[in-house]
Amino acid sequence: MKKDLHNIVESTINSLDNIQRAEAPAFFATRMNARLDKHLEPKGFVLPLRRPALVLAILLFFLVVNIVMLTAVNNKTSVGSSTENNTATLQNFANEYGLNTSTGY
């Protein structure tokens, strides 16, 4: 039993006699350091708008929204009736929540 164990240990040690040093490819350390440094650098702000078609679509969307808003402002009813309507709405809100009563503070 002891002899079998001794033979196994000896064969394992003898197998290490043929081991050679591993060779790295040329400039391996330089490439590895460059790759590690690349991951350490802070990334700057990158615009997701790299496609001209996407930029054009977004600009057209904002143009349409602006035109709709401008036409909505121009089509408003007269200022007097709008002010009266706002006053009535505020008065209804105040009545609903009991904000009309004055306090004695």
VEXDREN-2710 file (C-alpha; in Angstrom, 1 decimal):
% VEXDREN-2710
k/r/px/py/pz
1/MET/0.0/0.0/0.0
2/LYS/2.8/2.4/1.0
3/LYS/4.8/1.3/-2.0
4/ASP/1.9/2.0/-4.4
5/LEU/1.5/5.5/-2.9
6/HIS/5.2/6.1/-3.2
7/ASN/5.1/5.0/-6.9
8/ILE/2.2/7.3/-7.6
9/VAL/4.1/10.3/-6.0
10/GLU/7.3/9.4/-7.9
11/SER/5.4/9.2/-11.3
12/THR/3.8/12.5/-10.6
13/ILE/7.1/14.2/-9.8
14/ASN/8.8/12.6/-12.8
15/SER/6.0/13.9/-15.1
16/LEU/7.0/17.5/-14.0
17/ASP/10.5/17.0/-15.5
18/ASN/9.3/17.5/-19.1
19/ILE/7.5/20.8/-18.3
20/GLN/8.7/23.9/-20.3
21/ARG/8.1/27.5/-19.7
22/ALA/5.0/28.9/-21.6
23/GLU/5.7/31.4/-24.3
24/ALA/3.5/34.5/-24.7
25/PRO/2.9/36.1/-28.1
26/ALA/4.9/39.2/-29.0
27/PHE/3.7/42.4/-27.3
28/PHE/1.3/40.5/-25.1
29/ALA/1.9/42.6/-22.0
30/THR/1.5/45.8/-24.0
31/ARG/-1.8/44.7/-25.5
32/MET/-3.1/43.5/-22.2
33/ASN/-2.2/46.8/-20.4
34/ALA/-3.8/48.8/-23.2
35/ARG/-7.0/46.8/-22.9
36/LEU/-7.1/47.2/-19.2
37/ASP/-6.5/51.0/-19.5
38/LYS/-9.3/51.2/-22.0
39/HIS/-11.8/49.9/-19.5
40/LEU/-10.5/52.3/-16.8
41/GLU/-11.0/55.5/-18.9
42/PRO/-14.2/57.4/-18.1
43/LYS/-16.6/57.3/-21.0
44/GLY/-17.6/60.7/-22.4
45/PHE/-21.1/61.8/-23.3
46/VAL/-22.2/59.9/-26.5
47/LEU/-25.1/61.2/-28.4
48/PRO/-27.5/58.4/-29.5
49/LEU/-28.4/60.5/-32.6
50/ARG/-25.9/59.1/-35.0
51/ARG/-28.3/58.5/-37.9
52/PRO/-29.4/61.5/-39.9
53/ALA/-32.8/60.0/-40.5
54/LEU/-33.5/59.9/-36.8
55/VAL/-32.3/63.5/-36.2
56/LEU/-34.5/64.6/-39.1
57/ALA/-37.5/62.8/-37.7
58/ILE/-37.1/64.3/-34.2
59/LEU/-36.7/67.8/-35.7
60/LEU/-39.8/67.4/-37.8
61/PHE/-41.7/66.2/-34.7
62/PHE/-40.8/69.3/-32.7
63/LEU/-41.6/71.5/-35.7
64/VAL/-45.1/70.0/-35.9
65/VAL/-45.6/70.3/-32.1
66/ASN/-44.6/74.0/-32.3
67/ILE/-47.0/74.7/-35.2
68/VAL/-49.8/73.0/-33.3
69/MET/-49.1/75.0/-30.2
70/LEU/-48.9/78.3/-32.1
71/THR/-52.2/77.7/-33.9
72/ALA/-53.9/76.7/-30.6
73/VAL/-52.7/80.0/-29.0
74/ASN/-54.0/82.0/-32.0
75/ASN/-57.4/80.3/-32.0
76/LYS/-58.2/81.1/-28.4
77/THR/-61.3/83.0/-27.6
78/SER/-61.2/86.6/-26.5
79/VAL/-59.2/87.4/-23.4
80/GLY/-62.1/88.8/-21.4
81/SER/-64.3/85.7/-21.6
82/SER/-61.2/83.5/-20.9
83/THR/-60.5/85.6/-17.7
84/GLU/-64.1/85.3/-16.6
85/ASN/-64.0/81.6/-17.1
86/ASN/-60.8/81.2/-15.1
87/THR/-62.3/83.3/-12.3
88/ALA/-65.4/81.1/-12.2
89/THR/-63.3/78.0/-12.2
90/LEU/-61.2/79.3/-9.3
91/GLN/-64.3/80.3/-7.4
92/ASN/-65.8/76.8/-7.8
93/PHE/-62.5/75.3/-6.6
94/ALA/-62.4/77.5/-3.5
95/ASN/-66.1/76.7/-2.7
96/GLU/-65.5/73.0/-3.1
97/TYR/-62.6/72.9/-0.6
98/GLY/-64.0/75.6/1.8
99/LEU/-61.3/78.1/1.0
100/ASN/-63.7/81.1/1.0
101/THR/-64.0/81.4/4.7
102/SER/-61.7/83.9/6.4
103/THR/-59.9/82.8/9.5
104/GLY/-59.3/85.0/12.5
105/TYR/-55.6/84.6/12.7
END
